[in-house]
Amino acid sequence: MSIEQEAHSAAVQYATGVVAPMVVKAAVELDLFQRIKKAGDISAEELAAQLPTSNPGAAAMLERILRLLTAHSILSCGGGGDERRYALTAVGKLLTKNDEVGSCCATSLMTQDKVLVESW
């Protein structure tokens, strides 16, 4: 299996599976993948500053989301000192609104729809 096929398979799994689907959905709804794609790499504080919120704990909450996505190889994490910087992996790129490669973005929203989840 090629790297692209493995990435696509992992993106579909995260978008439709039970590993981290709600976090992926939240990231899609907050447009985090698009924001990270645009920035190249970004910190949780920088992401929080881009969101329409006045919650002083937003950066800490985003940090937890980003760390979970990193643990599942959706994001990569680098940086030194106290500031972590996050970037998209091949899997994360497939969760952006991307017409070129075949995005799993809409799939993640559809499979975690409130009505569908509550019907389980």
JOLIN-V37760 format. One line per field, one symbol per residue. ss: DSSP state (H for helix, E for strand, - for the rest). psi: psi as a letter, one per 20 degrees, with the letter a starting at -180 (. if undefined). A space follows every 10 residues. Layout:
# JOLIN-V37760
ss: ???
psi: ???
This chain:
# JOLIN-V37760
ss: --HHHHHHHH HHHHHH---- HHHHHHHHH- -HHHHHHHH- -E-HHHHHHH -------HHH HHHHHHHHHH H---EEEE-- ----EEEE-H HHH------- ----HHHHHH H--HHHHH--
psi: prhggggggg ggghhiajgk hhgggghghi kgggggghhf qqrhghghhi qmqjoijggg ghggghhghg hjkhrqparr cioqpqrqah ghhijrnoig hnqjghghgg ikpggggii.
